[in-house]
């Protein structure tokens, strides 16, 4: 399965989403830009997307109200270890209130993996971050068993967040 992400202006991407309303597309934005997420076994609807392969997934990407993209640069040598870590994850996030979807995305044209989680609200995501399930999912972080102690990251990771547009009345 392929996953495509394209970035642009709110108005342009909004019109693109409306043009392809029958496709598996999620439209989101923040104060700086808009983003379209497209999941398909076929080709992208976008002219210049970032293309990924799905390493792991759960849930449905459409109708989310809040998205978190954890962008993690991984060295070529570190890819198998990194992917293995996510394939062996505890899968506790799927039971969290407000959780809608997760995608672990392998980059095809860069070194930046994306861990995408989609939620019904920002509050649900923050509740997850304060939960026992989050603590369990991240218990090895910073320990000798955690992958953060191994030299697999090519530079620091960063997080971006997006919101669904407010519905018009």
Residue pairs with C-beta under 8 A, 6 or more apart in sequence:
1 39
1 40
1 41
1 53
1 54
1 57
2 39
2 40
2 41
2 42
2 43
2 44
2 51
2 52
2 53
2 54
3 37
3 38
3 39
3 51
3 52
3 53
3 54
3 103
3 105
4 36
4 37
4 38
4 39
4 40
4 44
4 45
4 46
4 49
4 50
4 51
4 52
5 35
5 36
5 37
5 38
5 49
5 50
5 52
5 114
6 13
6 35
6 36
6 38
6 44
6 46
6 48
6 49
6 50
7 13
7 33
7 34
7 35
8 33
8 34
8 36
9 33
9 34
10 29
10 33
10 34
10 165
12 34
13 27
13 29
13 34
13 35
13 36
14 27
14 34
14 165
16 36
16 45
16 46
17 25
17 27
17 36
20 45
23 38
23 40
23 45
24 38
24 39
24 40
24 61
24 62
25 36
25 37
25 38
25 45
25 62
26 36
26 37
26 61
26 62
26 63
26 64
26 67
26 118
26 164
27 34
27 35
27 36
27 164
27 165
28 34
28 35
28 36
28 37
28 64
28 67
28 162
28 163
28 164
28 165
29 35
29 162
29 163
29 165
30 160
30 161
30 162
30 163
34 162
35 67
35 162
36 46
37 61
37 67
37 116
38 44
38 45
38 46
38 49
39 54
39 61
39 103
44 51
50 107
50 109
50 110
51 107
51 108
51 109
52 105
52 106
52 107
52 108
52 114
53 105
53 106
53 108
54 103
54 104
54 105
54 106
55 83
55 86
55 87
55 104
55 105
55 106
55 113
56 86
56 87
56 89
56 102
56 103
56 104
57 101
57 102
57 103
57 104
58 91
58 93
58 94
58 101
58 102
59 94
59 99
59 100
59 101
59 102
59 118
60 100
60 101
61 100
61 101
61 103
61 118
63 100
64 100
64 101
64 118
64 119
64 120
64 164
65 119
65 120
65 121
65 122
65 163
65 164
66 118
66 119
66 120
66 121
66 122
66 124
66 125
66 161
66 162
66 163
66 164
67 116
67 117
67 118
67 119
67 161
67 162
67 163
68 116
68 117
68 119
68 125
68 159
68 160
68 161
69 114
69 115
69 116
69 159
69 160
69 161
69 162
70 114
70 115
70 116
70 117
70 157
70 159
71 112
71 113
71 114
71 157
71 158
71 159
71 160
72 82
72 112
72 113
72 114
72 115
72 153
72 157
73 111
73 112
73 113
73 153
73 154
73 155
73 156
73 157
74 82
74 111
74 112
74 113
74 152
74 153
74 154
75 111
75 151
75 152
75 153
75 154
76 111
77 152
78 147
78 150
78 151
78 152
78 153
79 106
79 152
81 147
81 150
81 152
82 113
82 147
82 152
83 104
83 106
85 147
86 104
86 115
89 137
90 133
90 136
90 137
92 133
92 134
92 136
92 137
93 99
93 102
93 117
93 128
93 133
93 134
93 137
94 102
95 133
96 124
96 127
96 128
96 131
96 133
97 124
97 127
98 119
98 120
98 121
98 123
98 124
98 125
98 127
98 128
99 117
99 118
99 119
99 124
99 128
100 118
100 119
100 120
101 116
101 117
101 118
102 115
102 116
102 117
102 118
103 114
103 115
103 116
104 113
104 114
104 115
104 116
105 113
105 114
105 115
105 116
106 113
107 113
107 114
111 154
117 125
119 125
119 128
122 161
122 163
128 134
140 146
140 147
141 148
142 148
142 149
143 149
